[in-house]
């Protein structure tokens, strides 16, 4: 039951889904947003009580339930006051799991979670089951309740996990941990511990043997994936690399259309999750053979004068950029040029330094935190915007070279979101 005095904080697509969910349960929520003109406000029903342009602590403390957007930190003073007053604060995903009767597969990690979520969703659909895919990817979780489901597959951010205490996943994974959102968390360990909350009450914990930070609590029922020979792994047979399950080769790595060791790990994690859900191996392999990757994730844009241009705008942290470089490195016959920069979110960019001295011929640096990137190495170059970055790389690159947009930063200093950044990059490349 949703109580009568419910407050929704934060509009946009997720906030609107919360409003519609409450209305469908006979509750007229009060809507609050720190922005004076939040996106989606024009879609609200007439007569709904709203507070825009800030948070009203008095109203929040008088509420019975607060449904907070993932973008609003629980450390916000007004939310802290409400929590101290005994008000329950949850997110939209918690509302979803309280009503969803289908099993849930839950996926988080610093990088790769959208790829693994999509793979598992397609595997379930390939097996002929009714699947809902959403959360931090595409469809807000509450909208998945609008149709009967055999299985729900949720991508969950650390922000969403903070407000989803009732999650009891059939299977859950933390794919990897690298520095991200340190502008919101006290430390890397605080961020990691929030991610690891996905394992609580999970039927099976799927962790990454290559990353000790992803280990589930002792005593958990668990299985691992990694590149060495154990559980879900990579093996060599007759000079060829295979993905294997408990020592049995099941798919030659060359059959994957997504490239790089990081995508082999993604495929192995997807198979482990799908196995727990009872998805036949044939359905899993059919998806792995045809899946060409997600938009803005190591996506081929064009070949211009013998130079290949790659869009990985979704690389919004250093770990994702390292994975993107690793993913293309073996395929580059010439030199690799990198475009990076934006909002650094308090990250340490130092892990890029060895690659700037070896794999990367030069890096165009743009955005709010470009000065930090410029200091990493001598082969960095300051640009004013994406158009100048593309022009500079086009002037440097020769046939056989690749240019990779993998910013290691959020986009919000210059773009509405990372897809808008990737689309602008692709349009500039196409115009060359």
PyMOL commands that set and color helices and strands:
alter all, ss='L'
color gray80, all
select helices_A, chain A and resi 12-24+41-43+57-61+77-84+92-99+113-126+141-146+158-162+188-199+212-214+253-255+261-276+281-290+318-329+350-356+370-374+386-396+418-430
alter helices_A, ss='H'
color red, helices_A
select strands_A, chain A and resi 6-9+30-33+50-52+65-68+88-90+103-108+131-135+151-155+171-174+205-208+222-225+232-237+240-245+248-252+299-304+307-311+336-340+360-365+380-382+402-405
alter strands_A, ss='S'
color yellow, strands_A
deselect
rebuild
show_as cartoon
